[in-house]
Amino acid sequence: MTLETMPFSKALNAGLRAAMEADSKVLLMGEDIGKLGGVFRVTEHLQRDFGDRRVLDTPLAESGIVGTAIGLAMTGFRPVIEIQFDGFVFPAFDQITTQLAKLTNRHEGKLSLPIVIRIPYGGHIGAVEHHQESPEAYFAHTPGLRVVSPSTPNDAFWMIQEAIASNDPVIFMEPKSRYWTKGEVDLDGSAVSLHASRVVRTGSDVTLVGHGAMVTTLLQAAALAEAEGTSCEVVDVRSLSPIDYEPILNSVRKTGRMVYAQEAQGFTSVGSEVAATVMERAFYALEAPVLRVSGYDTPFPPAKLEGSYLPDADRILEAVDRSLAY
């Protein structure tokens, strides 16, 4: 076992490097990802080491980037696209949802499109409009796309390699507020299944569930709850489509209560889907309704207001108290 402590962004960089070393058909595309190394430096030094034919700086044209990647995938390449910020993905939305997501089905499974679209998403960085969004539900709603979101450096390292190895299109949601978070990465380990949910803290009173950056907030809330005598189990969903429900359901059957937390707005969201499924499949185990804590059903606010918009440990603990009060 080789453990190395590194930031989330560097773990992604190491994962991309490993995938490129393993397969010469893997190439990277995006705005300013080459010489600059990307806005968040996730692709730093990769163009220097692999050349500008495998790490391509593209024009500012997201639809063109995705369309070009589709053509490359059809000829045997495995493109990895960077969308510079979450709000910039929408010019490419038509290519992603009406072409990329449907082509394999259109060809009755005879055509594979091994494309990874990396999207930095979420808040907590004080950015301006179009630079802080949580659009994961759009893609999770679209058949033909796999959607995943790592929450730790170790998952970032392994999940990006698993996503690149997939023969299906993968939307790879990167919680941008965690890019600088450091953690241990097991460089010699083995990957947990790309689509597996995972219990990251055991508990007995309430199940806390979330994805991406919110997992860290859930762990903070669980630690505060423990100091007050409440034992919270925390489940990291990791994959938003498909969702691995068994760890979630097993936890809820043990605790009888569940709170889902997310940065995205609550209406027709990933949290909505998980809540409905848990109510359907674990109804008789529940001692209280499944509760949700989310961003508000408004456009993402200006930077100075994001602290009021995004769920924090206090809002999660308030939901825990409401659940325990039933």
Disulfide bonds with the S-S distance in Angstrom:
none
